[in-house]
Amino acid sequence: MTASFLTPWRCVAAAFALNGVFIGSWAARIPAVMARHGLDNGQLGLLFLLIGLGALASFTQAGGLADRLGAARVTRWCALAYAVTLVAIGLAPSVWMLGLVLMLFGASHGAMDVTMNAWASDVEKRLGRSAMSSIHAMWSFGAGAGAAGGYVASALGLSVAVHFAVIAVVWLGLAWPFIGPSASAVTAPEVKPGAETAKPQSARRRRQPVLALPRGALILVGLIALSSGLGEGAMADWSAVYLRDVVGLEEARAALGYALFSISMVSVRLVVDGAITRAGPVAVARVSALTAALGILLVTGPATATSSFIGFVLMGAGYAALIPLAFSRAASDPHVPPGQAIAAVSTLGYGAMLLGPPVIGQISELGSLRLAFALLGGFAVLVALLSPVLARDMGARRAVAQDG
């Protein structure tokens, strides 16, 4: 593949798409994994907890390795480990082995999430412009493609083991020209005079998301990220189960729910920057949150196939802009350095994505899965109420008022 084709954006976007494909494939086949091992919702929730714990445990080490050895190189290693653990899910002979494999799967996913975001930051430096939103859109595209592949695999009657093996080989093969060794030279940020002296400070910033917690106004921004993260995590891990158990769809059609959610999310992420520029972040956040709430109402109210599919589309559109808006507001906070602020908000957002699904599992055992989904609507309404905190000049106005 020619060097001119291996652009920085394409290389890191391929890593995001690959990560999305793997998590989307897993999400689509969760009902099949449950059936194979005879799991109920409570047991599945505990397995989700292992995924979350594995991811959280990997953050520090992944960030340190990316700082020392290069984000592109470590992302490549994480992608290989991620592919191996995906295949191992389908081969796990017992629930205990499945739990161990899922913890490693979560660790690989979490590590790759940290390193590919660090890589995306390097690419932005290389390009000299913002590119994070479109790069994250490729993750949503990959997740939708993985879920759609799960629908095809279920319709064809493929076992989880065969399906995941095919996904790992095919998609890793497609992505490798972009994330392989040649990608490091293409995407590395250009080193400018004096950059060496700033490197230790940059490294400290990249390790912040594991430990940092928001304070002041960033607590409210973090709650927005947490609320959105709960919705995204619930859709990834519970949408297919919800459509099967509550709506009554067969496994193949149940896999379509997350695909519709992801396609809606990626579509909005590709165009939402223009709306934010015209209407402002507060208005976009409020409309987005209410759109997500309406989608949840359609999913949990009528709970028919049609209403649920429409609801998942609205949820994808509603959640699409919320975490990027939270990150943008955090970076403009006048009282906390941008790196620390984004790290603090990320802790709540990604923590909710990872640990929210097991909580939903326990709620579904105590009440019902429909009740657990309905609670997400309350968090979406909370985002609408908190949306004024996303005004990018709010902190600056407060600082000026204090000076005066």
N, C-alpha and C positions, 0 to 999 in steps of 0.2 A: 504494500500500500504506500502510495507516494506521500512525502512529507507535507505537500501542499494540502492533501486531503485530511491529514491528521491535525486539525486545528485544536487549540486549547479547549474551546467550548465543546467540541464534539467528543474529545477524549473524556473529560470529566462528566459530560452528560451521559455517556455510555455507562459509566460506573453507577450513576444514579438510576438509570433505566434498569440495569442488571439487578441492583438491590431491590427495586420495586417489583420486578418480575418474580424474584424468589419469594418475597413476602406475600405477593398476590397469589402465587401458586399454592402456598401453604394455606392461606385464608380460604381459598376455594375448596380445598379438600379436607377441611376440618371435620365435616360430618362423616366422611369416609373413615378417617382416623378414629373418630369416636365409635363408629360401628364396629370396626375391626377389633378394638380393645374393650368394647363394652363399657364405655365411659358415660357417666351422667354429667349434668352441667356443673355440679360442684367439683367433681374430679377434674373436669376440663379447666375450670377456673384455677385450680391448684397448679396444673401444668402451665397455664399462662403465667402464673406467678414465677415459676422456674425460668421461663423465657425472660421475664422482666429482670429477675435477679441476675441472670447471666449477662444480660446487656449492661446493667448498671455496674457490675463488677469489671467489665471490660473497658469502661470509659477512660480511666486514668492511664492504664497501660497503653491503650491505643493512641491516646493523645501524646504521651511521652515518646513512643516509637516514631510517630509521625514527625514530631519536632526534631528528633535526632537523625532519622534515616530518610526523611522525605515522605510527604503525604501520599504522593502517587505510588511510590514503591510499596508502602504499607497497605494501601488500599488494594493493591494487586494481591498481596498475601491474604488479606481478609476475604477477598472475593473467592479465592480458592478454598479457604476453610469454610466459607458460607455454602459453596456448592457441595462440598463433601457432607456437611451436616444436613443439608436438605435431602440428599439421597438417603442418608442414614435414618431419617424419620420413617421412610417407607419400609426400611428393613428391620426396625426395632422389633424384637420378638416378644417383648413383654412390656407392661406398663412401667415397670421400674427402669428398664432400658430406655423406653420412650422418654421418661422424665429426664434422664441423664443427657440424652441426645438433644432434647429441646432446650436444656440449659446451655449446651454448647452452641446450638443454633442461635439462641438469643445473644450469646457472647459474640458470635461471629457477626450477627446483624448489628449489634450495638457498636462494636469496634469499627466496622465498615462505615457506619453512619457518622462516627466522629471523624475518621480519616478522610472520607470523601468530602465532608463539609470543609475540612481544613484544606483539602486539595482545591475545592471550589474557591476558597478565599485566595489561594495562590493564583488561580486563573484570573480572578478579578484584578489582582495586582498586575498580572501580565498584560491584560487587556486595557487596563486603565479606565474601566467603566463598570457600572453595575451589571451583573449578569445572573445573580443568585435566583431571582424569581423564575426565569426561564429554565434554569438548570433544575430547580426543584419541580418544575412542571414535567420534566422528563421522568422523575421518580413516579409521579402519578400516572404517567403514560405506561411505564413499565408495570406498575401494580395492576392497572386495568388489563394489560395484555396477559399478565400472569393469571388473573382471575378468569379471563375469557378462555385461556388455554385449559384451565381447570374445568370449565363447562364442556369443552370439546372432549377432554379426557374422560369425564364422567359419562357423557353421552355415548362414547365408544366403548365404555366398560373397562377402561384401563385401570389396573391396580395402581395404588398410590406409589408403590416402589418403581414400577415401570414409568409412570408419568413423571415423577421427580427426577429419575435418571435421565430421561430424554430432555427435560427442561434444563438440567444442569449442563449437559454436554452441548446442546444446541446453542443456548443463550450465552454460555461462557465462551464458546467458540466464536460467536458473532461479536462479542464485546472485546475479545482478547486483542485484536489489532489496535484497538483504541486505548486499552488499559495496560497493555503489555509493556515490556522494557522501553520501547521506543517512545512511549507516551511521556516518560519522565522528562526527557530533553525538550519535548514540544511544549509542555505545560509549566515547566519550572519558572517562577517569577524571575525577571531580570534583576541581578544584583547591582545596586547603585552604590557609588562611593558613600561610605559611612553606614551602609546597611548592616555591616557586621556588628557594630556596637549596639544596634537596636534589637538584635536577634534574641538575647536573653529575655528582654521584656516581652517580645512576641510569644516566646515559649511559655512564659508565665500566664499570658492571656489565654492560650489554648488549653491550659490545664484548669482554668477557672470553672467551666461548666460542671465539673464533677462535685465541687465543694461549695460554690457560691450560692447564696440565697438572696432574694430581692429584699430591699428595704425601702421605706418611704413610699413615694408614688409608684415605684416599680412593683410593689406588692400587688397593686390593682392590675397593672399590666401583666404580671405573672398569673393572676387569676384568669385573665382572658386567655392566655396561652394554655393554662391548665384545662379550662372548660373546652377549648377547641381540641386539645390533645385527647381528652376523654372521648369526644365524639369520633375522632379519627381512629383511635385505638379500638373502640367498640365496633366500628364498621369493619375493620380488618379482621377481627377475631370472632365476631358474633353474628354478622349479617347473614351468612349462609345458614347458621344454626337457627336463627330467628325465622327465616323464611321456611325452613323445613318444619320446625316444631310448632310455631305459632300460626303461620299462614297456611301450612300444609302442603308446600310444594315438594316435588321430588328433588333429589340431590342435584341433578343437572341444572334444572331451572333455578334452584336456590343459589347456585354459584354465580348467576347473572347479577345478583344484587350488588355485590362489591364491584363488579365490572362497571355497572352503570354509575355507581358512586365515584369511582376513580376517573372515568371518562369525563364526567361532569366537572370534577375538580380540576383536571388538567386543562380543560377548555377554558375555564374561568381564569386560571392562573396565567394563561398565555395572554389575556386581554385586560386583566384587572388593573394594571398599572395606569392605563389611560384614564380609567374611571376615578382612581385615587387622585390623579393630577387635577381632574376637572372638579370633582365634588368634595374632595378632602377625605382624610382617613376616618374621621368620626362618622360621617354620613355612610361611607362604604361599610364600616364595621357594623353600624346599627342595622342597615339593610341586610347585610350578610347574616348577622345573628338571627334576625327575625325570619329570614328565609330558611335557615337551618331548623329553627323552632317549628315552622310550618311543615317542613318535611317530616320531622319527628311526629308531629300530630297526625299526619297522614299514615305514617307507618304504624303507630300504636292505636289509632282510633279505629278506622274501618278494618285494618289489618287484612285487606284483600291483596291479591297479587298485583292488581293494577295500582291501587293506592300505595302499596309498599314500594313498587318500582318507581313511581313518580316521587314518592317521599325520599328515596335514596338519591335520586337526581338532585332534588332540592337541597338535601343535606350536603352533597358534594359541592354544589355551587355556594352554599352558605359558609362552609368551613374553609373554602379554598384560600381566602385572603386573610383570615384572622391571625394565624401564627406569623406570617410575614409582616403584617401590620404591627404586631406586638414587638417583633424584633426591630423594626424600623423606629418605633417610638423609644425603645430601650437605648438604641444607639444615639439618639438625640438628647438623652437626659443630661441636664446641666450639672448634676451633682455627682454622677458616677461615670468613670471612664467607659467608653463604648464597649470595649472587650469584656469588662467585668459585668456591665449591665446586661449585655446579650447573654452572657454565661448564666447569670442569675435567672433570667426569664426562661432560658432553655431548660434549666433544671426542672422547673415546674411543667413546662410543655411536654418535653420528652418523657419525664417521669410519669405523667398522666397517661401518655400513650402506652407505656410499658406496663404500668401497674394497675391502670384502670380496668382492663379486661378481666383479671382475676376477681376484682371487687364485684364486677357485674355478675360473674358466675356465682358468687356467694349470695348476692341479692336475689338472683333468680331462684336459688334454692330456698331462701327464706320466704320469698313472695312469688314472683313470676318473672320470666324474661321480658314480658311486655312492660311490667312495672319498672324494671331496670332501664329499659330504653326510654320510658317516659321521663325518668329522672334527668336524662340528657337534655330534654327540652327545658327543664328548669335552669340548667347551666347555660343554655343558649340565650335564654331571656336575661340571665345575669350579665352576659357579655353586652347585650344591647343597653342595659342600664349603666354599665361601666365604660361604654365606648367614648365618652368625652375625655377620658384620661389618655386616649391615643392621639390627641391633638399634638402635633410635633412642636408647636411653639408654646405649649402650656408651661413647660419647665422654664423656658427662657423668659416668659412673661412674669412667672413667679420670682425668678432671680432678679429681674429688673425692679419689681415692686419692692423686694427686700432691700435692694441697694438704695432705692429712693426713700 
